[in-house]
Amino acid sequence: MILRGKGLVIFGGILGIFSVLSFYISPSLGAWWQVTFEFYSWKSSYYINAFGYDDRERLALGTLALAGGVLFLIGALTAIAVIVKESKGMAFLGSIMMLIGIVLFLYALYTFEDFNRLMGVLSFLSGDDYNPFFGRFNTGNVTLTWSLGLGFFMGAIAAIIVIIGSITMD
């Protein structure tokens, strides 16, 4: 059976909640952004969740990312509420809230002051331009790799599924 309409909205809402909560199961699974530092055989990773908190429970990206994560989660819960109130408008509102939450998270990451300073140093050292969403810096035995995480992509896919489901609802 292929999910359509209401089923897609509910599935997207559940996936959206999982994209947020999976960070608490495994930070590498639910991270919305991650960076890995490698030096010879030593490796350390740093993860940030949908609310802008890192894996050490510190608010790393500020209140804008926190607001984005909360808005995303409320949007996902709104999408699931379609079980009770079968409303196309409510499903669409949930998807819009999820998308706005994603945009707020990306903006908070883009304006993350500490990382922007690091990008400036890396650009100075290598002569290359870097962005906060994806990148890799390598000098011999030192490698720094950063990217949006699996949790982020689960959340983005969830928002798209909710949009499609809200459009195809009866």
C-alpha positions in Angstrom: 0.0 0.0 0.0 1.3 3.4 -0.9 0.8 6.2 1.6 -1.1 9.2 0.4 -2.5 12.3 2.0 -3.2 11.9 5.7 -0.9 8.9 5.9 2.0 10.8 4.4 1.4 13.7 6.7 1.5 11.5 9.8 4.5 9.6 8.6 6.4 12.8 7.9 5.5 14.1 11.4 6.8 11.0 13.0 9.9 11.1 10.9 10.3 14.8 11.9 10.1 13.9 15.6 12.5 11.1 15.2 15.0 13.4 13.4 15.0 15.6 16.6 14.9 12.9 19.3 17.4 10.5 17.6 20.2 12.8 18.8 19.4 11.6 22.4 19.7 8.0 21.3 23.0 8.5 19.4 24.5 12.0 18.7 26.0 10.8 15.4 22.6 9.6 14.2 20.5 12.6 15.2 23.0 15.4 14.7 21.9 18.3 12.5 25.5 19.4 12.2 28.8 17.7 12.9 32.5 18.3 12.8 35.3 15.7 13.0 38.9 16.5 13.9 41.5 14.0 13.0 45.2 14.1 14.1 47.2 11.1 13.1 45.2 8.2 14.5 43.3 10.3 17.1 39.8 11.3 16.1 37.2 13.5 17.9 33.7 14.5 16.8 31.4 17.3 17.9 27.7 17.2 17.2 24.9 19.8 17.3 21.2 18.9 17.5 18.1 20.6 16.0 17.9 23.0 19.0 21.5 24.2 18.6 22.8 22.3 21.6 26.0 20.3 21.3 26.6 16.8 22.6 27.9 18.4 25.9 24.5 20.0 26.6 25.7 23.6 25.8 23.7 26.0 23.7 26.2 26.3 20.8 24.2 28.1 18.1 22.2 30.5 20.2 18.5 31.2 20.7 17.8 31.4 17.0 18.6 27.8 16.5 16.7 26.9 19.7 13.6 28.7 18.3 14.1 26.9 15.0 14.2 23.5 16.7 11.2 24.2 18.8 9.2 25.5 15.8 10.3 22.4 13.8 9.1 20.1 16.6 5.8 21.9 17.0 5.3 21.6 13.2 5.9 17.9 13.4 3.5 17.5 16.3 1.0 19.6 14.4 1.3 17.3 11.4 0.7 14.2 13.6 -2.4 16.0 15.1 -4.0 15.4 11.7 -4.9 12.0 13.2 -7.5 13.8 15.4 -8.5 16.7 13.2 -8.3 15.9 9.5 -7.5 19.3 8.2 -5.5 20.0 5.1 -4.8 23.5 6.4 -3.5 22.1 9.7 -1.2 19.7 7.8 0.1 22.5 5.6 0.7 24.7 8.6 2.7 22.0 10.2 4.9 21.7 7.1 5.4 25.4 6.9 6.5 25.5 10.6 8.9 22.6 10.0 10.4 24.5 7.0 10.8 27.7 8.9 12.5 25.8 11.7 14.9 24.4 9.2 15.6 27.8 7.8 16.2 29.3 11.2 18.6 26.5 12.1 20.6 27.0 8.8 20.7 30.8 9.4 21.9 30.3 13.0 24.6 27.9 11.7 25.6 30.4 8.9 26.0 33.2 11.4 27.7 31.1 14.1 30.4 33.5 15.1 33.0 31.0 16.4 32.8 28.9 13.3 33.0 31.9 11.0 36.3 32.9 12.8 37.6 29.4 12.2 36.5 29.6 8.5 38.5 32.8 8.2 41.6 31.2 9.6 41.3 28.2 7.4 40.7 30.5 4.4 43.9 32.4 5.3 45.9 29.2 5.7 44.8 27.5 2.5 43.6 30.3 0.2 40.3 28.5 -0.3 36.8 29.6 0.6 34.7 27.6 3.1 31.1 27.5 4.0 29.6 26.3 7.4 27.4 23.6 5.8 29.9 21.3 4.2 33.7 21.3 4.1 37.0 19.7 4.6 40.4 21.1 5.5 43.4 18.9 5.3 47.1 19.6 6.0 49.2 16.5 6.1 48.2 14.6 9.3 45.5 17.0 10.4 42.0 16.8 8.9 38.9 18.8 9.9 35.6 17.8 8.3 32.2 19.3 8.9 28.7 18.8 7.4 25.1 18.9 8.0 24.2 15.7 9.8 21.9 12.8 9.2 19.3 14.2 11.6 19.1 17.4 9.5 18.4 15.4 6.3 15.8 13.3 8.0 14.1 16.5 9.2 14.3 18.1 5.7 12.8 14.9 4.1 10.1 14.8 6.8 9.1 18.4 6.0 8.9 17.6 2.3 6.8 14.5 3.0 4.4 16.5 5.1 4.1 19.1 2.3 3.4 16.4 -0.3 0.9 14.8 2.1 -0.9 18.0 2.8 -1.2 18.8 -0.9 -2.6 15.3 -1.6 -5.0 15.2 1.3 -8.7 14.8 0.4 
